[in-house]
């Protein structure tokens, strides 16, 4: 956790410096939350964002396997 030396330094700091420290902590937490959410989404949707390639997308599938009745 926090070192008592750090807490002592903060107690002697100005209000502006304390606010700056709090803003940095919140920014770090937001980044951690975003990374955590991105990982959860990636686990739920493993193919999201993956490159997909369709070879001849408009050609019929297995057209030779169908027997035409004449």
N, C-alpha and C positions, 0 to 999 in steps of 0.2 A: 504494500500500500504506500501511503505517503510517508516520506521521511520527516521527522520532527523538525529538522533543519529547514526544510522547504516551507513548512507551516510557519516557522518563526520568521523567515524572510518575508512571507506574504503578509504577516500581521504588521510588519513595519513598512509595507509598500503603500503607495498612494491608491486612492480609489480607482483612478484611471488604470493603473497597472493591474489591480485586482480584476477589473472588468475585462481587460485584455486577456488575462489568464483564463477567465471563465469563457470568453469567446473562443479561445483556442481549444479548450476542452470540449465545448459544444460542437465545434467544427470537426474535431476528431471523432466524436460520437456519431455525428451525422454520416461521416465517411464509412465508419464501421457498420452502421445500419444499412447503408446503401449496398455495401459489399455483401452483407449477410442476406439481404433481400434478393440480390442478383444471384447469389448461389442457390437460394431456395427455389427461385424461378427456374434456374438451369436444371435443378434436380427434378422438378415437376414436368418440365417440357424439354427433354434432352435434345430434340431436333430443332428447337427454335433458333433461328439465326444461322442454320447450317445451309450450305450451298446445295441447291438441287439442280439437277440437269436432266432434261428429258430428251432422249434421242428419238427423233421422228415422232413428236407428240400427237400429230394428227393422223398418223397411219393406224389402220386397224390392228388390233392385237390378235395374233394367232389366226390371221385370215386364211392361211393354208390348211388349218385344222378343220374348218367348216366344210361340210359336204353340201354342195348345192343340189337341190332336187330339181330335176328337169322335167 
